[in-house]
């Protein structure tokens, strides 16, 4: 019985990680599309969408960590990688505007 519970927990952890990685990949794609186009900030809608996506993603990661479905270090790594790429995008947009 304990083995079945352990298998179920492992499956849930793997599924949570897969789902979060899929979400991270979608945000990463939005960032890369924006980097390719380097649209100016005159249309802040895209920036708002990215910020909203990042906020939602960080909350989902926090939930996974708090429920024990993900290690805190793994969650922080996922979020920080996206934040770094988002910061690079904003820096590139700022340079284009100047």
HELIX and SHEET records of a PDB file:
HELIX    1   1 UNK A    2  UNK A   37  1                                  36    
HELIX    2   2 UNK A   45  UNK A   66  1                                  22    
HELIX    3   3 UNK A   72  UNK A   97  1                                  26    
END                                                                             
